[in-house]
Amino acid sequence: MADATPGSAPSGNRNVMIALSYLWLLALVPLLTEKDDKEIQWHAKHGLVLMVIELFVMITLSVLVGPLGIFGCVAWLVTGPLFFLGYTAFHIYCIVRGINGQRVIIPGVSEFADKF
């Protein structure tokens, strides 16, 4: 976990923008409005990549349990809320770390987000 990037221009509403960065499509707000703050840009890109991964996992789970009929429905009723709870807790963790000036580095995901 790395500290904030030195030399980036801090924004007056940095905490709000970092929180928005991990709220799915709302990550576009800081990405498009805070172009001078490298730290906010990093969190916004990271949040968008996480969103795409989460959508992919949800669609994959739906496709896998769909053909199972009633058993698939029961499986989705168990795994769906657990998945939602897990990624919500992770987003809150990322928001808290970001507001404290730190980054959550996820191998593979963070490197991919840095390419944009």
ZAFIZA-279385 format. One line per 10 residues: their letters; for each residue x, y, z negated of N, C-alpha, C, O. Coordinates in nm, 2 decimals. Layout:
ZAFIZA-279385
A = X:Y:Z:X:Y:Z:X:Y:Z:X:Y:Z  ...
end
This chain:
ZAFIZA-279385
MADATPGSAP = 0.08:-0.12:0.00:0.00:0.00:0.00:0.09:0.12:0.00:0.17:0.14:-0.09  0.07:0.20:0.10:0.16:0.32:0.12:0.09:0.45:0.06:-0.03:0.45:0.05  0.17:0.54:0.03:0.12:0.67:-0.02:0.08:0.76:0.10:0.10:0.72:0.22  0.02:0.87:0.07:-0.02:0.97:0.18:0.10:1.01:0.27:0.21:1.02:0.22  0.07:1.04:0.39:0.17:1.08:0.48:0.21:1.22:0.45:0.13:1.31:0.45  0.34:1.24:0.43:0.39:1.37:0.40:0.39:1.46:0.53:0.41:1.41:0.64  0.36:1.58:0.51:0.37:1.67:0.63:0.24:1.69:0.70:0.23:1.77:0.80  0.13:1.62:0.66:0.00:1.64:0.72:-0.07:1.76:0.66:-0.05:1.78:0.54  -0.14:1.83:0.74:-0.21:1.95:0.69:-0.34:1.91:0.61:-0.43:1.85:0.67  -0.34:1.93:0.48:-0.45:1.89:0.40:-0.58:1.97:0.43:-0.57:2.09:0.46
SGNRNVMIAL = -0.69:1.90:0.43:-0.82:1.96:0.45:-0.88:2.00:0.32:-0.86:1.93:0.22  -0.97:2.10:0.32:-1.04:2.14:0.20:-1.14:2.04:0.15:-1.17:2.03:0.03  -1.19:1.97:0.25:-1.30:1.87:0.21:-1.24:1.73:0.24:-1.32:1.64:0.30  -1.12:1.70:0.20:-1.05:1.57:0.23:-1.13:1.46:0.17:-1.14:1.35:0.23  -1.17:1.47:0.04:-1.24:1.36:-0.02:-1.36:1.31:0.05:-1.39:1.20:0.07  -1.44:1.41:0.09:-1.57:1.38:0.16:-1.53:1.31:0.30:-1.60:1.21:0.33  -1.44:1.36:0.37:-1.40:1.30:0.50:-1.34:1.16:0.48:-1.37:1.08:0.57  -1.27:1.14:0.38:-1.22:1.00:0.35:-1.33:0.91:0.32:-1.33:0.79:0.37  -1.43:0.95:0.24:-1.54:0.87:0.21:-1.62:0.84:0.34:-1.67:0.73:0.36  -1.64:0.94:0.42:-1.71:0.92:0.55:-1.64:0.82:0.64:-1.70:0.75:0.72
SYLWLLALVP = -1.51:0.82:0.63:-1.43:0.73:0.71:-1.46:0.58:0.70:-1.44:0.50:0.79  -1.52:0.54:0.58:-1.54:0.40:0.56:-1.69:0.37:0.56:-1.74:0.27:0.51  -1.77:0.46:0.61:-1.92:0.45:0.62:-1.96:0.42:0.77:-2.04:0.50:0.82  -1.91:0.32:0.83:-1.94:0.27:0.96:-1.93:0.39:1.06:-1.83:0.45:1.08  -2.04:0.42:1.14:-2.03:0.52:1.24:-2.01:0.66:1.19:-1.97:0.75:1.27  -2.03:0.68:1.07:-2.00:0.82:1.01:-1.85:0.85:1.02:-1.81:0.96:1.00  -1.77:0.74:1.04:-1.63:0.76:1.06:-1.59:0.85:1.18:-1.48:0.91:1.18  -1.69:0.86:1.27:-1.67:0.95:1.38:-1.66:1.10:1.34:-1.60:1.18:1.41  -1.73:1.13:1.24:-1.73:1.27:1.19:-1.59:1.32:1.16:-1.55:1.42:1.21  -1.52:1.25:1.06:-1.38:1.30:1.03:-1.29:1.28:1.15:-1.19:1.36:1.17
LLTEKDDKEI = -1.31:1.17:1.23:-1.22:1.15:1.34:-1.23:1.26:1.44:-1.13:1.30:1.50  -1.35:1.32:1.46:-1.36:1.42:1.56:-1.35:1.57:1.51:-1.32:1.66:1.58  -1.37:1.58:1.38:-1.36:1.72:1.32:-1.23:1.75:1.25:-1.19:1.87:1.24  -1.16:1.66:1.20:-1.04:1.68:1.12:-0.91:1.63:1.20:-0.84:1.54:1.15  -0.89:1.69:1.32:-0.78:1.64:1.40:-0.65:1.68:1.35:-0.55:1.62:1.39  -0.64:1.78:1.26:-0.51:1.83:1.21:-0.46:1.75:1.09:-0.34:1.75:1.06  -0.55:1.68:1.03:-0.51:1.60:0.90:-0.48:1.46:0.94:-0.57:1.38:0.97  -0.36:1.42:0.94:-0.32:1.29:0.98:-0.37:1.18:0.89:-0.40:1.07:0.93  -0.38:1.21:0.76:-0.43:1.12:0.66:-0.57:1.08:0.69:-0.61:0.97:0.68  -0.66:1.18:0.71:-0.80:1.16:0.74:-0.81:1.09:0.87:-0.90:1.00:0.88
QWHAKHGLVL = -0.73:1.12:0.97:-0.74:1.05:1.10:-0.71:0.90:1.08:-0.77:0.81:1.14  -0.60:0.87:0.99:-0.57:0.73:0.97:-0.69:0.66:0.91:-0.72:0.55:0.95  -0.75:0.72:0.81:-0.86:0.65:0.74:-0.98:0.63:0.83:-1.05:0.53:0.83  -1.01:0.73:0.91:-1.12:0.72:1.01:-1.10:0.61:1.11:-1.19:0.53:1.14  -0.98:0.60:1.16:-0.95:0.50:1.26:-0.96:0.36:1.19:-1.01:0.26:1.25  -0.90:0.35:1.07:-0.91:0.23:1.00:-1.05:0.18:0.97:-1.09:0.07:0.98  -1.14:0.28:0.93:-1.28:0.25:0.90:-1.35:0.21:1.03:-1.44:0.12:1.02  -1.32:0.26:1.14:-1.39:0.22:1.27:-1.35:0.08:1.31:-1.43:0.00:1.35  -1.22:0.05:1.29:-1.17:-0.09:1.32:-1.24:-0.19:1.22:-1.28:-0.30:1.27  -1.25:-0.16:1.10:-1.32:-0.24:1.00:-1.46:-0.26:1.04:-1.51:-0.38:1.03
MVIELFVMIT = -1.53:-0.16:1.09:-1.67:-0.17:1.13:-1.68:-0.27:1.25:-1.77:-0.35:1.24  -1.59:-0.26:1.35:-1.60:-0.35:1.46:-1.58:-0.50:1.41:-1.65:-0.59:1.46  -1.48:-0.52:1.32:-1.46:-0.65:1.27:-1.58:-0.70:1.20:-1.61:-0.82:1.21  -1.64:-0.62:1.12:-1.76:-0.66:1.04:-1.87:-0.70:1.13:-1.94:-0.80:1.11  -1.89:-0.62:1.23:-2.00:-0.65:1.33:-1.97:-0.78:1.40:-2.06:-0.86:1.42  -1.85:-0.80:1.44:-1.81:-0.93:1.50:-1.84:-1.05:1.41:-1.89:-1.15:1.46  -1.80:-1.04:1.28:-1.82:-1.15:1.19:-1.97:-1.17:1.17:-2.02:-1.29:1.17  -2.05:-1.06:1.16:-2.20:-1.08:1.14:-2.26:-1.15:1.26:-2.35:-1.24:1.25  -2.22:-1.11:1.38:-2.28:-1.17:1.50:-2.23:-1.31:1.51:-2.32:-1.40:1.55  -2.11:-1.34:1.48:-2.06:-1.48:1.48:-2.14:-1.57:1.38:-2.17:-1.68:1.42
LSVLVGPLGI = -2.16:-1.52:1.26:-2.23:-1.59:1.16:-2.37:-1.62:1.21:-2.43:-1.73:1.20  -2.44:-1.52:1.27:-2.57:-1.54:1.32:-2.58:-1.64:1.43:-2.67:-1.72:1.43  -2.48:-1.64:1.52:-2.48:-1.74:1.63:-2.46:-1.88:1.58:-2.51:-1.97:1.63  -2.37:-1.89:1.48:-2.34:-2.02:1.42:-2.45:-2.08:1.34:-2.47:-2.20:1.35  -2.52:-2.00:1.27:-2.63:-2.06:1.19:-2.77:-2.06:1.26:-2.86:-2.13:1.21  -2.78:-1.99:1.37:-2.91:-1.98:1.44:-2.96:-2.12:1.49:-3.08:-2.15:1.46  -2.88:-2.20:1.55:-2.93:-2.33:1.60:-2.96:-2.43:1.49:-3.01:-2.54:1.52  -2.93:-2.40:1.37:-2.96:-2.50:1.26:-3.10:-2.49:1.21:-3.13:-2.57:1.11  -3.18:-2.41:1.27:-3.33:-2.41:1.23:-3.34:-2.36:1.09:-3.29:-2.25:1.05  -3.42:-2.43:1.01:-3.45:-2.39:0.87:-3.33:-2.39:0.78:-3.31:-2.31:0.69
FGCVAWLVTG = -3.23:-2.48:0.81:-3.11:-2.49:0.74:-3.02:-2.36:0.77:-2.96:-2.31:0.68  -3.03:-2.32:0.89:-2.96:-2.20:0.93:-3.02:-2.07:0.86:-2.94:-1.98:0.82  -3.15:-2.07:0.85:-3.21:-1.96:0.78:-3.17:-1.96:0.63:-3.14:-1.85:0.58  -3.17:-2.07:0.57:-3.13:-2.08:0.43:-2.98:-2.04:0.42:-2.94:-1.97:0.33  -2.90:-2.09:0.51:-2.76:-2.05:0.51:-2.74:-1.90:0.52:-2.65:-1.84:0.46  -2.81:-1.84:0.61:-2.80:-1.70:0.63:-2.85:-1.62:0.51:-2.79:-1.51:0.48  -2.95:-1.67:0.44:-3.00:-1.61:0.32:-2.90:-1.61:0.21:-2.89:-1.52:0.12  -2.81:-1.71:0.21:-2.70:-1.72:0.11:-2.58:-1.64:0.16:-2.52:-1.56:0.08  -2.53:-1.66:0.28:-2.41:-1.60:0.33:-2.43:-1.45:0.36:-2.33:-1.37:0.34  -2.54:-1.41:0.41:-2.57:-1.27:0.45:-2.54:-1.17:0.33:-2.46:-1.08:0.35
PLFFLGYTAF = -2.62:-1.19:0.22:-2.60:-1.10:0.11:-2.45:-1.10:0.05:-2.40:-1.00:0.01  -2.39:-1.22:0.05:-2.25:-1.23:0.00:-2.16:-1.15:0.09:-2.07:-1.09:0.04  -2.18:-1.17:0.22:-2.10:-1.09:0.31:-2.12:-0.94:0.29:-2.02:-0.86:0.29  -2.24:-0.90:0.28:-2.27:-0.76:0.26:-2.21:-0.71:0.13:-2.15:-0.60:0.13  -2.22:-0.78:0.03:-2.17:-0.74:-0.10:-2.01:-0.73:-0.09:-1.95:-0.64:-0.15  -1.95:-0.83:-0.02:-1.81:-0.83:-0.01:-1.75:-0.71:0.07:-1.66:-0.64:0.02  -1.81:-0.68:0.18:-1.76:-0.57:0.26:-1.80:-0.43:0.20:-1.73:-0.34:0.22  -1.91:-0.43:0.13:-1.94:-0.30:0.06:-1.84:-0.28:-0.06:-1.80:-0.16:-0.07  -1.81:-0.38:-0.13:-1.71:-0.36:-0.24:-1.57:-0.32:-0.18:-1.50:-0.24:-0.24  -1.54:-0.38:-0.07:-1.41:-0.35:0.00:-1.41:-0.21:0.05:-1.31:-0.14:0.04
HIYCIVRGIN = -1.52:-0.16:0.10:-1.53:-0.02:0.15:-1.52:0.08:0.03:-1.45:0.18:0.04  -1.58:0.04:-0.08:-1.57:0.13:-0.20:-1.42:0.13:-0.25:-1.37:0.24:-0.29  -1.36:0.02:-0.25:-1.22:0.01:-0.28:-1.13:0.10:-0.19:-1.05:0.17:-0.24  -1.16:0.09:-0.06:-1.08:0.17:0.03:-1.11:0.32:0.01:-1.01:0.40:0.02  -1.23:0.36:-0.02:-1.26:0.50:-0.04:-1.19:0.55:-0.17:-1.13:0.66:-0.17  -1.19:0.47:-0.28:-1.13:0.51:-0.40:-0.98:0.53:-0.38:-0.92:0.62:-0.42  -0.92:0.43:-0.31:-0.77:0.44:-0.29:-0.74:0.56:-0.20:-0.64:0.63:-0.22  -0.82:0.58:-0.10:-0.80:0.70:-0.01:-0.81:0.83:-0.08:-0.73:0.92:-0.05  -0.91:0.84:-0.17:-0.93:0.97:-0.24:-0.81:0.99:-0.33:-0.77:1.10:-0.36  -0.75:0.88:-0.38:-0.63:0.89:-0.47:-0.50:0.91:-0.39:-0.40:0.90:-0.45
GQRVIIPGVS = -0.51:0.93:-0.26:-0.39:0.95:-0.18:-0.32:0.83:-0.14:-0.20:0.84:-0.10  -0.38:0.72:-0.14:-0.32:0.59:-0.11:-0.39:0.53:0.01:-0.50:0.57:0.05  -0.32:0.43:0.07:-0.38:0.36:0.18:-0.39:0.21:0.15:-0.31:0.16:0.08  -0.49:0.14:0.21:-0.50:0.00:0.19:-0.46:-0.06:0.33:-0.52:-0.04:0.43  -0.34:-0.13:0.32:-0.29:-0.19:0.44:-0.33:-0.33:0.46:-0.31:-0.41:0.37  -0.40:-0.36:0.57:-0.45:-0.49:0.60:-0.37:-0.54:0.71:-0.37:-0.49:0.82  -0.29:-0.65:0.69:-0.21:-0.70:0.80:-0.29:-0.73:0.93:-0.39:-0.79:0.92  -0.24:-0.68:1.04:-0.31:-0.70:1.17:-0.41:-0.59:1.20:-0.41:-0.53:1.30  -0.50:-0.56:1.10:-0.60:-0.46:1.12:-0.54:-0.32:1.12:-0.57:-0.24:1.21  -0.45:-0.29:1.02:-0.39:-0.16:1.01:-0.30:-0.14:1.13:-0.30:-0.02:1.18
EFADKF = -0.23:-0.24:1.17:-0.14:-0.22:1.29:-0.22:-0.19:1.42:-0.18:-0.11:1.50  -0.34:-0.26:1.43:-0.43:-0.23:1.54:-0.48:-0.09:1.54:-0.49:-0.03:1.64  -0.52:-0.05:1.42:-0.58:0.09:1.41:-0.48:0.19:1.44:-0.51:0.30:1.48  -0.35:0.17:1.41:-0.24:0.26:1.43:-0.22:0.29:1.58:-0.15:0.38:1.61  -0.26:0.20:1.66:-0.24:0.21:1.81:-0.32:0.32:1.87:-0.29:0.36:1.98  -0.43:0.36:1.80:-0.52:0.46:1.86:-0.48:0.60:1.82:-0.54:0.70:1.86
end
